[in-house]
Amino acid sequence: MAKEQVLEGETCPMCGKKTLTLSEAETEVPFFGKLFVFSMRCSNCKYFKSDVECAEPHDAAKFTLDVSDKKDLNARVIRSSEATIKIPHIGSIEPGPAANGFVSNVEGVLQRFKEQVESLRDNAEDDTEKKKAKNMLKKLQRVMWGSESVKLIIEDPTGNSAIVSEKAVREKLKVKSGKK
C-alpha cells in the first residue's frame, strides 16, 4: 500500500480505553482504481473494524464470477462493508454494523465462507444441520481444488466493491426502494 496514516492512542468505542489505533491507507488496484482502506483496532479489547472506499465514485453494481478453475481463485475481490457477497446454495456475507470491508482474492473469500460454515457445523445441535454444513465444506474444498465450480456474486449499492477479472460480469444493481 502506497500511503498510510496511523493514529494511535484513540478512545475505543467498545471498551472506552485509549488503546485504539486508526489507520488509513491508499492503494491502487489494477483495472479498478484508487482505494482507501480504513481500519480501527483496539489492543485492549481486540475490537476491529475495517472498510474500503473508492477514490472515484462508482455506480451501484452487481458482479458475478463463475469460479470454475484454480486460476479464478486469484481474481481480486474488493468488498465494502455495504456489500453483500453470495455463493448460491452455500450462504452469504451480509452488510451491517459489524460488517468489514476488505481487499482479498476469491480464495480468501472462499476461506471466509469456509470459516462461517465450520462455525455453523460446530454449533449445530441437529445432526441434519451438521451434515448439511459438512457437505457445504466438502463443496467449498472441491472448488478450492479446482474440481468443482460455484458462482460468486457481490452486490454493492455504494459501488465500492468489485470482482476484478476478465471473466467477471458487471451489471447495474437495481436498488430496491426503501433501502439506501
VOPAGU-2260 file (C-alpha; in pm, 1 decimal, decimal comma):
REM VOPAGU-2260
SITE   aa  ch    i         X         Y         Z
SITE  MET   A    0       0,0       0,0       0,0
SITE  ALA   A    1     135,2     333,5    -102,3
SITE  LYS   A    2      49,8     599,4     155,4
SITE  GLU   A    3     -54,3     517,4     510,1
SITE  GLN   A    4    -155,8     735,8     803,1
SITE  VAL   A    5    -177,8     594,1    1155,3
SITE  LEU   A    6    -323,8     749,7    1471,2
SITE  GLU   A    7    -257,3     568,5    1799,4
SITE  GLY   A    8    -398,5     619,9    2148,3
SITE  GLU   A    9    -753,7     699,7    2039,0
SITE  THR   A   10   -1055,0     612,1    2255,5
SITE  CYS   A   11   -1204,5     271,9    2172,3
SITE  PRO   A   12   -1582,5     284,4    2112,1
SITE  MET   A   13   -1620,9     -57,3    2280,7
SITE  CYS   A   14   -1405,8     -53,9    2595,9
SITE  GLY   A   15   -1351,7     322,4    2634,5
SITE  LYS   A   16    -973,7     290,3    2680,2
SITE  LYS   A   17    -723,2     497,0    2480,4
SITE  THR   A   18    -586,5     185,1    2308,8
SITE  LEU   A   19    -742,9     226,6    1963,5
SITE  THR   A   20    -527,4     256,2    1652,2
SITE  LEU   A   21    -683,1     417,8    1345,8
SITE  SER   A   22    -524,4     370,2    1006,1
SITE  GLU   A   23    -598,5     488,3     655,8
SITE  ALA   A   24    -406,1     353,0     359,5
SITE  GLU   A   25    -426,8     443,5      -5,0
SITE  THR   A   26    -370,7     174,3    -265,6
SITE  GLU   A   27    -415,7     126,8    -638,1
SITE  VAL   A   28    -595,9    -184,0    -766,1
SITE  PRO   A   29    -522,1    -255,7   -1133,6
SITE  PHE   A   30    -830,4    -229,1   -1358,7
SITE  PHE   A   31   -1033,2     -82,7   -1070,6
SITE  GLY   A   32    -863,3     232,8    -948,3
SITE  LYS   A   33    -753,0     402,9    -629,1
SITE  LEU   A   34    -893,0     278,1    -296,9
SITE  PHE   A   35    -878,9     397,0      59,7
SITE  VAL   A   36    -862,1     120,1     320,5
SITE  PHE   A   37    -967,7     225,2     671,7
SITE  SER   A   38    -930,5      25,2     991,6
SITE  MET   A   39    -973,0      52,7    1368,9
SITE  ARG   A   40    -802,7    -192,5    1603,6
SITE  CYS   A   41    -807,7    -193,7    1984,4
SITE  SER   A   42    -511,0    -357,8    2157,2
SITE  ASN   A   43    -712,5    -385,6    2480,9
SITE  CYS   A   44   -1046,5    -548,0    2386,1
SITE  LYS   A   45    -944,7    -666,1    2035,2
SITE  TYR   A   46   -1224,8    -466,7    1866,6
SITE  PHE   A   47   -1165,7    -448,5    1490,7
SITE  LYS   A   48   -1347,8    -271,2    1209,6
SITE  SER   A   49   -1237,3    -209,6     851,6
SITE  ASP   A   50   -1379,7     -71,2     531,4
SITE  VAL   A   51   -1282,1      26,5     178,3
SITE  GLU   A   52   -1390,0     323,1     -28,7
SITE  CYS   A   53   -1317,7     415,4    -388,0
SITE  ALA   A   54   -1142,7     745,7    -455,2
SITE  GLU   A   55   -1371,5     797,7    -756,7
SITE  PRO   A   56   -1747,0     739,9    -719,2
SITE  HIS   A   57   -1889,2     430,9    -891,2
SITE  ASP   A   58   -2248,8     335,5    -965,9
SITE  ALA   A   59   -2429,9      68,6    -767,2
SITE  ALA   A   60   -2313,8    -261,4    -914,3
SITE  LYS   A   61   -2353,1    -636,6    -914,4
SITE  PHE   A   62   -2056,1    -854,0   -1007,8
SITE  THR   A   63   -2087,1   -1224,2   -1091,4
SITE  LEU   A   64   -1796,4   -1462,6   -1141,1
SITE  ASP   A   65   -1819,8   -1829,6   -1231,0
SITE  VAL   A   66   -1534,4   -1979,4   -1031,2
SITE  SER   A   67   -1459,4   -2281,6   -1246,1
SITE  ASP   A   68   -1084,4   -2341,2   -1220,0
SITE  LYS   A   69    -789,5   -2270,9    -991,6
SITE  LYS   A   70    -689,9   -1956,0   -1186,9
SITE  ASP   A   71   -1019,7   -1794,0   -1083,4
SITE  LEU   A   72    -911,7   -1818,5    -717,4
SITE  ASN   A   73    -658,9   -1540,0    -783,6
SITE  ALA   A   74    -915,3   -1283,4    -904,6
SITE  ARG   A   75    -905,1    -970,2    -687,2
SITE  VAL   A   76   -1212,6    -909,1    -469,5
SITE  ILE   A   77   -1288,0    -568,7    -320,2
SITE  ARG   A   78   -1573,0    -564,1     -68,7
SITE  SER   A   79   -1707,2    -258,6     113,0
SITE  SER   A   80   -1897,8    -306,6     437,6
SITE  GLU   A   81   -2215,6    -211,4     245,8
SITE  ALA   A   82   -2184,8    -504,9       4,1
SITE  THR   A   83   -2345,9    -848,0      12,5
SITE  ILE   A   84   -2138,9   -1144,7    -106,5
SITE  LYS   A   85   -2335,7   -1453,3    -208,9
SITE  ILE   A   86   -2247,4   -1805,2    -308,6
SITE  PRO   A   87   -2576,6   -1969,2    -409,3
SITE  HIS   A   88   -2657,3   -2285,9    -209,1
SITE  ILE   A   89   -2374,6   -2205,8      37,1
SITE  GLY   A   90   -2451,5   -1873,4     204,0
SITE  SER   A   91   -2390,5   -1501,1     212,7
SITE  ILE   A   92   -2188,3   -1236,1     391,2
SITE  GLU   A   93   -2426,7    -951,7     468,0
SITE  PRO   A   94   -2373,2    -580,0     529,9
SITE  GLY   A   95   -2440,4    -437,1     873,3
SITE  PRO   A   96   -2283,0    -261,8    1171,5
SITE  ALA   A   97   -2039,2    -549,8    1232,9
SITE  ALA   A   98   -1950,4    -595,6     862,9
SITE  ASN   A   99   -1595,6    -531,3     747,1
SITE  GLY   A  100   -1468,6    -417,9     410,9
SITE  PHE   A  101   -1161,8    -585,8     267,0
SITE  VAL   A  102    -939,6    -638,4     -35,2
SITE  SER   A  103    -866,5   -1005,6     -97,7
SITE  ASN   A  104    -892,9   -1263,6    -373,6
SITE  VAL   A  105   -1156,4   -1528,1    -449,2
SITE  GLU   A  106    -964,7   -1788,3    -247,6
SITE  GLY   A  107    -967,7   -1554,8      55,2
SITE  VAL   A  108   -1344,0   -1505,5      18,6
SITE  LEU   A  109   -1398,0   -1881,8      -3,5
SITE  GLN   A  110   -1186,1   -1919,2     312,1
SITE  ARG   A  111   -1415,2   -1670,3     492,7
SITE  PHE   A  112   -1718,7   -1875,5     385,5
SITE  LYS   A  113   -1543,0   -2193,3     497,9
SITE  GLU   A  114   -1484,6   -2044,8     845,3
SITE  GLN   A  115   -1850,7   -1936,9     863,2
SITE  VAL   A  116   -1973,4   -2286,7     769,8
SITE  GLU   A  117   -1727,7   -2451,6    1012,9
SITE  SER   A  118   -1876,3   -2237,7    1289,6
SITE  LEU   A  119   -2228,4   -2341,6    1187,1
SITE  ARG   A  120   -2121,1   -2706,7    1185,9
SITE  ASP   A  121   -1952,7   -2681,9    1526,1
SITE  ASN   A  122   -2252,9   -2506,2    1684,5
SITE  ALA   A  123   -2527,3   -2712,6    1521,4
SITE  GLU   A  124   -2734,5   -2917,1    1764,3
SITE  ASP   A  125   -2922,3   -3103,6    1492,1
SITE  ASP   A  126   -2746,5   -3387,2    1303,4
SITE  THR   A  127   -2916,8   -3281,5     978,7
SITE  GLU   A  128   -2770,6   -2931,5    1011,3
SITE  LYS   A  129   -2424,6   -3075,1    1086,4
SITE  LYS   A  130   -2443,9   -3298,5     779,2
SITE  LYS   A  131   -2556,8   -3007,4     561,0
SITE  ALA   A  132   -2261,9   -2798,0     685,4
SITE  LYS   A  133   -2017,4   -3085,6     623,5
SITE  ASN   A  134   -2145,6   -3117,9     264,9
SITE  MET   A  135   -2102,5   -2741,5     209,7
SITE  LEU   A  136   -1746,4   -2765,1     341,1
SITE  LYS   A  137   -1671,7   -3052,2     101,2
SITE  LYS   A  138   -1809,8   -2846,0    -188,4
SITE  LEU   A  139   -1600,9   -2541,0     -91,2
SITE  GLN   A  140   -1289,7   -2758,4     -67,2
SITE  ARG   A  141   -1355,5   -2905,6    -415,6
SITE  VAL   A  142   -1392,1   -2550,1    -551,4
SITE  MET   A  143   -1058,2   -2455,4    -391,9
SITE  TRP   A  144    -900,2   -2761,1    -554,4
SITE  GLY   A  145   -1044,6   -2656,6    -891,8
SITE  SER   A  146   -1259,3   -2970,0    -930,6
SITE  GLU   A  147   -1599,9   -2801,9    -883,4
SITE  SER   A  148   -1742,4   -2464,1    -974,8
SITE  VAL   A  149   -1953,2   -2206,0    -791,9
SITE  LYS   A  150   -2093,6   -1866,2    -870,4
SITE  LEU   A  151   -1960,8   -1574,9    -661,9
SITE  ILE   A  152   -2185,2   -1265,6    -654,1
SITE  ILE   A  153   -2117,7    -924,4    -499,3
SITE  GLU   A  154   -2393,2    -664,6    -481,6
SITE  ASP   A  155   -2298,3    -316,3    -361,2
SITE  PRO   A  156   -2538,1     -19,7    -360,9
SITE  THR   A  157   -2242,1     216,1    -297,6
SITE  GLY   A  158   -2035,3      91,6    -593,8
SITE  ASN   A  159   -1730,1      49,4    -367,8
SITE  SER   A  160   -1695,0    -325,2    -438,3
SITE  ALA   A  161   -1582,5    -530,4    -736,8
SITE  ILE   A  162   -1450,5    -859,5    -866,8
SITE  VAL   A  163   -1152,0    -775,1   -1086,3
SITE  SER   A  164   -1140,0   -1047,0   -1352,6
SITE  GLU   A  165   -1191,9   -1062,9   -1728,9
SITE  LYS   A  166   -1449,6   -1335,0   -1657,8
SITE  ALA   A  167   -1649,9   -1125,1   -1408,7
SITE  VAL   A  168   -1981,5    -989,1   -1535,6
SITE  ARG   A  169   -2068,9    -638,8   -1415,0
SITE  GLU   A  170   -2431,8    -527,4   -1412,4
SITE  LYS   A  171   -2607,8    -221,4   -1282,1
SITE  LEU   A  172   -2754,5    -305,8    -941,1
SITE  LYS   A  173   -3124,6    -243,3    -910,3
SITE  VAL   A  174   -3155,4     -71,8    -572,0
SITE  LYS   A  175   -3484,1    -150,4    -400,2
SITE  SER   A  176   -3683,1     146,7    -275,5
SITE  GLY   A  177   -3678,8     188,5      98,5
SITE  LYS   A  178   -3312,4      83,4     111,6
SITE  LYS   A  179   -3008,7     308,3      90,5
